[in-house]
Amino acid sequence: MAKILNKDPVTYEKERDNFLKDLRHFHETRGTLFKKSPKINGKDIDLYLLYVVVTAHGGWIKVSLFFI
């Protein structure tokens, strides 16, 4: 996944780990559950990569409108 963002694997892993830590904290402070990443067809979804790609393309609304 680091190759997609043109980052070295160590940097990518640190950034992803920090993102997931912040995401878990976000859910904890709101009392919502976040125990593990979602899966599609049995494969883990890289939420950090998804977040970075969607924000790079203008955010959820722009990405969603693109596919309508």
Gaussian input, Z-matrix of N, CA and C with variables (Angstrom, degrees):
# hf/3-21g

backbone

0 1
 N
 C     1     B1
 C     2     B2     1     A1
 N     3     B3     2     A2     1     D1
 C     4     B4     3     A3     2     D2
 C     5     B5     4     A4     3     D3
 N     6     B6     5     A5     4     D4
 C     7     B7     6     A6     5     D5
 C     8     B8     7     A7     6     D6
 N     9     B9     8     A8     7     D7
 C    10    B10     9     A9     8     D8
 C    11    B11    10    A10     9     D9
 N    12    B12    11    A11    10    D10
 C    13    B13    12    A12    11    D11
 C    14    B14    13    A13    12    D12
 N    15    B15    14    A14    13    D13
 C    16    B16    15    A15    14    D14
 C    17    B17    16    A16    15    D15
 N    18    B18    17    A17    16    D16
 C    19    B19    18    A18    17    D17
 C    20    B20    19    A19    18    D18
 N    21    B21    20    A20    19    D19
 C    22    B22    21    A21    20    D20
 C    23    B23    22    A22    21    D21
 N    24    B24    23    A23    22    D22
 C    25    B25    24    A24    23    D23
 C    26    B26    25    A25    24    D24
 N    27    B27    26    A26    25    D25
 C    28    B28    27    A27    26    D26
 C    29    B29    28    A28    27    D27
 N    30    B30    29    A29    28    D28
 C    31    B31    30    A30    29    D29
 C    32    B32    31    A31    30    D30
 N    33    B33    32    A32    31    D31
 C    34    B34    33    A33    32    D32
 C    35    B35    34    A34    33    D33
 N    36    B36    35    A35    34    D34
 C    37    B37    36    A36    35    D35
 C    38    B38    37    A37    36    D36
 N    39    B39    38    A38    37    D37
 C    40    B40    39    A39    38    D38
 C    41    B41    40    A40    39    D39
 N    42    B42    41    A41    40    D40
 C    43    B43    42    A42    41    D41
 C    44    B44    43    A43    42    D42
 N    45    B45    44    A44    43    D43
 C    46    B46    45    A45    44    D44
 C    47    B47    46    A46    45    D45
 N    48    B48    47    A47    46    D46
 C    49    B49    48    A48    47    D47
 C    50    B50    49    A49    48    D48
 N    51    B51    50    A50    49    D49
 C    52    B52    51    A51    50    D50
 C    53    B53    52    A52    51    D51
 N    54    B54    53    A53    52    D52
 C    55    B55    54    A54    53    D53
 C    56    B56    55    A55    54    D54
 N    57    B57    56    A56    55    D55
 C    58    B58    57    A57    56    D56
 C    59    B59    58    A58    57    D57
 N    60    B60    59    A59    58    D58
 C    61    B61    60    A60    59    D59
 C    62    B62    61    A61    60    D60
 N    63    B63    62    A62    61    D61
 C    64    B64    63    A63    62    D62
 C    65    B65    64    A64    63    D63
 N    66    B66    65    A65    64    D64
 C    67    B67    66    A66    65    D65
 C    68    B68    67    A67    66    D66
 N    69    B69    68    A68    67    D67
 C    70    B70    69    A69    68    D68
 C    71    B71    70    A70    69    D69
 N    72    B72    71    A71    70    D70
 C    73    B73    72    A72    71    D71
 C    74    B74    73    A73    72    D72
 N    75    B75    74    A74    73    D73
 C    76    B76    75    A75    74    D74
 C    77    B77    76    A76    75    D75
 N    78    B78    77    A77    76    D76
 C    79    B79    78    A78    77    D77
 C    80    B80    79    A79    78    D78
 N    81    B81    80    A80    79    D79
 C    82    B82    81    A81    80    D80
 C    83    B83    82    A82    81    D81
 N    84    B84    83    A83    82    D82
 C    85    B85    84    A84    83    D83
 C    86    B86    85    A85    84    D84
 N    87    B87    86    A86    85    D85
 C    88    B88    87    A87    86    D86
 C    89    B89    88    A88    87    D87
 N    90    B90    89    A89    88    D88
 C    91    B91    90    A90    89    D89
 C    92    B92    91    A91    90    D90
 N    93    B93    92    A92    91    D91
 C    94    B94    93    A93    92    D92
 C    95    B95    94    A94    93    D93
 N    96    B96    95    A95    94    D94
 C    97    B97    96    A96    95    D95
 C    98    B98    97    A97    96    D96
 N    99    B99    98    A98    97    D97
 C   100   B100    99    A99    98    D98
 C   101   B101   100   A100    99    D99
 N   102   B102   101   A101   100   D100
 C   103   B103   102   A102   101   D101
 C   104   B104   103   A103   102   D102
 N   105   B105   104   A104   103   D103
 C   106   B106   105   A105   104   D104
 C   107   B107   106   A106   105   D105
 N   108   B108   107   A107   106   D106
 C   109   B109   108   A108   107   D107
 C   110   B110   109   A109   108   D108
 N   111   B111   110   A110   109   D109
 C   112   B112   111   A111   110   D110
 C   113   B113   112   A112   111   D111
 N   114   B114   113   A113   112   D112
 C   115   B115   114   A114   113   D113
 C   116   B116   115   A115   114   D114
 N   117   B117   116   A116   115   D115
 C   118   B118   117   A117   116   D116
 C   119   B119   118   A118   117   D117
 N   120   B120   119   A119   118   D118
 C   121   B121   120   A120   119   D119
 C   122   B122   121   A121   120   D120
 N   123   B123   122   A122   121   D121
 C   124   B124   123   A123   122   D122
 C   125   B125   124   A124   123   D123
 N   126   B126   125   A125   124   D124
 C   127   B127   126   A126   125   D125
 C   128   B128   127   A127   126   D126
 N   129   B129   128   A128   127   D127
 C   130   B130   129   A129   128   D128
 C   131   B131   130   A130   129   D129
 N   132   B132   131   A131   130   D130
 C   133   B133   132   A132   131   D131
 C   134   B134   133   A133   132   D132
 N   135   B135   134   A134   133   D133
 C   136   B136   135   A135   134   D134
 C   137   B137   136   A136   135   D135
 N   138   B138   137   A137   136   D136
 C   139   B139   138   A138   137   D137
 C   140   B140   139   A139   138   D138
 N   141   B141   140   A140   139   D139
 C   142   B142   141   A141   140   D140
 C   143   B143   142   A142   141   D141
 N   144   B144   143   A143   142   D142
 C   145   B145   144   A144   143   D143
 C   146   B146   145   A145   144   D144
 N   147   B147   146   A146   145   D145
 C   148   B148   147   A147   146   D146
 C   149   B149   148   A148   147   D147
 N   150   B150   149   A149   148   D148
 C   151   B151   150   A150   149   D149
 C   152   B152   151   A151   150   D150
 N   153   B153   152   A152   151   D151
 C   154   B154   153   A153   152   D152
 C   155   B155   154   A154   153   D153
 N   156   B156   155   A155   154   D154
 C   157   B157   156   A156   155   D155
 C   158   B158   157   A157   156   D156
 N   159   B159   158   A158   157   D157
 C   160   B160   159   A159   158   D158
 C   161   B161   160   A160   159   D159
 N   162   B162   161   A161   160   D160
 C   163   B163   162   A162   161   D161
 C   164   B164   163   A163   162   D162
 N   165   B165   164   A164   163   D163
 C   166   B166   165   A165   164   D164
 C   167   B167   166   A166   165   D165
 N   168   B168   167   A167   166   D166
 C   169   B169   168   A168   167   D167
 C   170   B170   169   A169   168   D168
 N   171   B171   170   A170   169   D169
 C   172   B172   171   A171   170   D170
 C   173   B173   172   A172   171   D171
 N   174   B174   173   A173   172   D172
 C   175   B175   174   A174   173   D173
 C   176   B176   175   A175   174   D174
 N   177   B177   176   A176   175   D175
 C   178   B178   177   A177   176   D176
 C   179   B179   178   A178   177   D177
 N   180   B180   179   A179   178   D178
 C   181   B181   180   A180   179   D179
 C   182   B182   181   A181   180   D180
 N   183   B183   182   A182   181   D181
 C   184   B184   183   A183   182   D182
 C   185   B185   184   A184   183   D183
 N   186   B186   185   A185   184   D184
 C   187   B187   186   A186   185   D185
 C   188   B188   187   A187   186   D186
 N   189   B189   188   A188   187   D187
 C   190   B190   189   A189   188   D188
 C   191   B191   190   A190   189   D189
 N   192   B192   191   A191   190   D190
 C   193   B193   192   A192   191   D191
 C   194   B194   193   A193   192   D192
 N   195   B195   194   A194   193   D193
 C   196   B196   195   A195   194   D194
 C   197   B197   196   A196   195   D195
 N   198   B198   197   A197   196   D196
 C   199   B199   198   A198   197   D197
 C   200   B200   199   A199   198   D198
 N   201   B201   200   A200   199   D199
 C   202   B202   201   A201   200   D200
 C   203   B203   202   A202   201   D201

   B1=1.4501
   B2=1.5270
   B3=1.3271
   B4=1.4532
   B5=1.5264
   B6=1.3310
   B7=1.4676
   B8=1.5208
   B9=1.3291
   B10=1.4620
   B11=1.5244
   B12=1.3440
   B13=1.4667
   B14=1.5207
   B15=1.3314
   B16=1.4665
   B17=1.5237
   B18=1.3286
   B19=1.4613
   B20=1.5137
   B21=1.3319
   B22=1.4514
   B23=1.5318
   B24=1.3224
   B25=1.4676
   B26=1.5249
   B27=1.3120
   B28=1.4664
   B29=1.5263
   B30=1.3170
   B31=1.4637
   B32=1.5185
   B33=1.3231
   B34=1.4611
   B35=1.5259
   B36=1.3210
   B37=1.4625
   B38=1.5295
   B39=1.3277
   B40=1.4718
   B41=1.5247
   B42=1.3225
   B43=1.4662
   B44=1.5244
   B45=1.3326
   B46=1.4658
   B47=1.5270
   B48=1.3220
   B49=1.4650
   B50=1.5263
   B51=1.3305
   B52=1.4696
   B53=1.5258
   B54=1.3229
   B55=1.4607
   B56=1.5237
   B57=1.3297
   B58=1.4627
   B59=1.5251
   B60=1.3272
   B61=1.4683
   B62=1.5261
   B63=1.3207
   B64=1.4670
   B65=1.5287
   B66=1.3228
   B67=1.4629
   B68=1.5292
   B69=1.3306
   B70=1.4708
   B71=1.5271
   B72=1.3313
   B73=1.4648
   B74=1.5253
   B75=1.3181
   B76=1.4602
   B77=1.5251
   B78=1.3235
   B79=1.4620
   B80=1.5266
   B81=1.3263
   B82=1.4663
   B83=1.5215
   B84=1.3218
   B85=1.4651
   B86=1.5202
   B87=1.3266
   B88=1.4659
   B89=1.5255
   B90=1.3245
   B91=1.4517
   B92=1.5153
   B93=1.3284
   B94=1.4644
   B95=1.5259
   B96=1.3128
   B97=1.4554
   B98=1.5227
   B99=1.3135
   B100=1.4603
   B101=1.5175
   B102=1.3199
   B103=1.4578
   B104=1.5151
   B105=1.3255
   B106=1.4560
   B107=1.5221
   B108=1.3088
   B109=1.4596
   B110=1.5223
   B111=1.3160
   B112=1.4681
   B113=1.5301
   B114=1.3144
   B115=1.4615
   B116=1.5229
   B117=1.3170
   B118=1.4593
   B119=1.5223
   B120=1.3207
   B121=1.4718
   B122=1.5218
   B123=1.3357
   B124=1.4540
   B125=1.5167
   B126=1.3252
   B127=1.4680
   B128=1.5220
   B129=1.3497
   B130=1.4610
   B131=1.5199
   B132=1.3202
   B133=1.4584
   B134=1.5244
   B135=1.3101
   B136=1.4580
   B137=1.5269
   B138=1.3272
   B139=1.4659
   B140=1.5226
   B141=1.3204
   B142=1.4609
   B143=1.5303
   B144=1.3218
   B145=1.4642
   B146=1.5245
   B147=1.3103
   B148=1.4664
   B149=1.5253
   B150=1.3292
   B151=1.4637
   B152=1.5342
   B153=1.3218
   B154=1.4676
   B155=1.5306
   B156=1.3165
   B157=1.4653
   B158=1.5282
   B159=1.3214
   B160=1.4717
   B161=1.5241
   B162=1.3325
   B163=1.4663
   B164=1.5290
   B165=1.3233
   B166=1.4679
   B167=1.5294
   B168=1.3226
   B169=1.4635
   B170=1.5267
   B171=1.3146
   B172=1.4590
   B173=1.5113
   B174=1.3187
   B175=1.4607
   B176=1.5139
   B177=1.3204
   B178=1.4598
   B179=1.5265
   B180=1.3159
   B181=1.4676
   B182=1.5273
   B183=1.3298
   B184=1.4663
   B185=1.5204
   B186=1.3217
   B187=1.4636
   B188=1.5209
   B189=1.3221
   B190=1.4655
   B191=1.5238
   B192=1.3224
   B193=1.4626
   B194=1.5209
   B195=1.3264
   B196=1.4586
   B197=1.5232
   B198=1.3300
   B199=1.4617
   B200=1.5220
   B201=1.3277
   B202=1.4757
   B203=1.5086
   A1=111.79
   A2=116.04
   A3=119.61
   A4=111.01
   A5=116.60
   A6=120.24
   A7=111.41
   A8=116.98
   A9=120.93
   A10=110.62
   A11=116.41
   A12=121.11
   A13=112.73
   A14=117.00
   A15=122.20
   A16=112.17
   A17=116.58
   A18=122.12
   A19=108.81
   A20=115.27
   A21=117.17
   A22=108.11
   A23=117.78
   A24=121.46
   A25=114.84
   A26=118.14
   A27=120.75
   A28=110.37
   A29=117.18
   A30=121.44
   A31=110.63
   A32=116.40
   A33=121.02
   A34=110.68
   A35=116.69
   A36=120.70
   A37=111.49
   A38=117.54
   A39=121.04
   A40=110.61
   A41=116.41
   A42=120.31
   A43=111.18
   A44=116.52
   A45=120.44
   A46=111.01
   A47=116.90
   A48=120.44
   A49=111.34
   A50=117.19
   A51=120.54
   A52=111.15
   A53=117.11
   A54=121.48
   A55=110.34
   A56=117.19
   A57=120.98
   A58=111.69
   A59=116.56
   A60=120.48
   A61=109.64
   A62=116.91
   A63=121.21
   A64=111.31
   A65=116.94
   A66=121.09
   A67=110.96
   A68=116.48
   A69=119.99
   A70=110.58
   A71=116.42
   A72=120.66
   A73=110.42
   A74=117.20
   A75=122.47
   A76=110.13
   A77=116.63
   A78=120.68
   A79=111.75
   A80=117.30
   A81=120.68
   A82=111.34
   A83=117.09
   A84=120.16
   A85=112.37
   A86=116.46
   A87=120.49
   A88=112.90
   A89=115.80
   A90=119.91
   A91=114.28
   A92=116.53
   A93=120.19
   A94=109.36
   A95=116.36
   A96=121.14
   A97=111.74
   A98=114.95
   A99=122.25
   A100=106.21
   A101=115.67
   A102=119.78
   A103=112.79
   A104=116.72
   A105=119.25
   A106=109.74
   A107=114.59
   A108=120.23
   A109=110.71
   A110=116.40
   A111=119.77
   A112=110.96
   A113=114.61
   A114=120.79
   A115=109.69
   A116=114.85
   A117=122.19
   A118=106.21
   A119=115.49
   A120=121.35
   A121=112.00
   A122=116.41
   A123=121.39
   A124=115.11
   A125=117.97
   A126=121.39
   A127=109.65
   A128=115.69
   A129=120.58
   A130=110.50
   A131=116.02
   A132=122.21
   A133=107.81
   A134=117.43
   A135=121.90
   A136=106.88
   A137=116.08
   A138=120.56
   A139=112.41
   A140=117.19
   A141=120.16
   A142=110.01
   A143=116.84
   A144=120.38
   A145=110.50
   A146=116.69
   A147=120.95
   A148=110.61
   A149=116.99
   A150=121.57
   A151=111.22
   A152=116.34
   A153=120.44
   A154=110.94
   A155=117.20
   A156=120.67
   A157=110.95
   A158=117.14
   A159=120.37
   A160=110.73
   A161=118.13
   A162=119.51
   A163=111.17
   A164=117.26
   A165=120.25
   A166=111.86
   A167=116.35
   A168=120.74
   A169=112.53
   A170=116.84
   A171=120.47
   A172=116.22
   A173=117.24
   A174=119.93
   A175=113.00
   A176=114.28
   A177=122.26
   A178=112.51
   A179=117.54
   A180=119.80
   A181=110.81
   A182=117.58
   A183=119.64
   A184=111.52
   A185=116.77
   A186=120.04
   A187=110.05
   A188=117.24
   A189=121.12
   A190=111.32
   A191=117.49
   A192=120.89
   A193=112.07
   A194=116.46
   A195=121.42
   A196=111.14
   A197=116.43
   A198=120.60
   A199=113.67
   A200=117.44
   A201=120.08
   A202=109.42
   D1=-29.21
   D2=179.18
   D3=-60.81
   D4=-33.22
   D5=-179.36
   D6=-63.53
   D7=-35.49
   D8=-179.50
   D9=-60.52
   D10=-36.98
   D11=-178.40
   D12=-97.22
   D13=7.41
   D14=-178.00
   D15=54.58
   D16=46.74
   D17=178.13
   D18=-123.02
   D19=151.44
   D20=175.35
   D21=-72.26
   D22=150.77
   D23=-174.31
   D24=-57.74
   D25=-35.38
   D26=-179.09
   D27=-66.79
   D28=-46.29
   D29=178.28
   D30=-62.81
   D31=-44.60
   D32=179.79
   D33=-59.20
   D34=-46.20
   D35=-178.70
   D36=-63.24
   D37=-40.96
   D38=177.50
   D39=-62.56
   D40=-46.75
   D41=-179.74
   D42=-63.88
   D43=-41.64
   D44=178.65
   D45=-64.55
   D46=-43.14
   D47=179.02
   D48=-62.88
   D49=-41.48
   D50=177.34
   D51=-64.96
   D52=-40.59
   D53=177.57
   D54=-60.41
   D55=-47.72
   D56=-179.23
   D57=-65.95
   D58=-35.74
   D59=175.96
   D60=-62.17
   D61=-46.33
   D62=178.57
   D63=-64.14
   D64=-38.90
   D65=179.22
   D66=-65.06
   D67=-42.71
   D68=177.05
   D69=-62.57
   D70=-42.86
   D71=178.89
   D72=-62.21
   D73=-42.23
   D74=177.34
   D75=-55.22
   D76=-48.18
   D77=-179.21
   D78=-67.98
   D79=-39.87
   D80=179.08
   D81=-60.69
   D82=-42.83
   D83=-177.37
   D84=-69.20
   D85=-19.56
   D86=178.99
   D87=-102.82
   D88=-0.77
   D89=178.55
   D90=73.07
   D91=23.20
   D92=178.01
   D93=-104.76
   D94=155.23
   D95=-177.19
   D96=-86.19
   D97=138.05
   D98=170.96
   D99=-151.42
   D100=91.68
   D101=-176.54
   D102=-99.84
   D103=-36.26
   D104=-179.91
   D105=-151.29
   D106=162.13
   D107=-178.48
   D108=-69.06
   D109=149.47
   D110=177.44
   D111=-69.30
   D112=161.93
   D113=179.21
   D114=-127.53
   D115=150.36
   D116=171.06
   D117=-128.74
   D118=125.38
   D119=-176.42
   D120=51.94
   D121=37.26
   D122=177.22
   D123=80.26
   D124=0.66
   D125=-179.87
   D126=-104.86
   D127=135.12
   D128=177.88
   D129=-64.66
   D130=140.33
   D131=175.37
   D132=-91.67
   D133=128.06
   D134=176.75
   D135=-80.97
   D136=96.51
   D137=-175.94
   D138=-64.35
   D139=-31.83
   D140=177.96
   D141=-65.43
   D142=-47.66
   D143=179.03
   D144=-61.72
   D145=-43.96
   D146=177.80
   D147=-58.06
   D148=-46.42
   D149=179.79
   D150=-60.68
   D151=-47.75
   D152=-177.26
   D153=-63.43
   D154=-44.03
   D155=-178.32
   D156=-67.13
   D157=-44.07
   D158=-179.40
   D159=-64.81
   D160=-44.99
   D161=179.58
   D162=-66.23
   D163=-33.51
   D164=178.21
   D165=-67.04
   D166=-23.80
   D167=179.56
   D168=-100.60
   D169=19.57
   D170=173.09
   D171=101.42
   D172=0.95
   D173=177.23
   D174=98.68
   D175=175.28
   D176=-174.09
   D177=-57.81
   D178=-44.62
   D179=-176.12
   D180=-63.71
   D181=-47.43
   D182=-179.62
   D183=-64.36
   D184=-41.61
   D185=179.62
   D186=-65.25
   D187=-41.92
   D188=179.68
   D189=-65.07
   D190=-41.97
   D191=179.77
   D192=-65.72
   D193=-29.87
   D194=179.67
   D195=-61.30
   D196=-34.12
   D197=-175.47
   D198=-95.15
   D199=8.80
   D200=178.39
   D201=-90.60

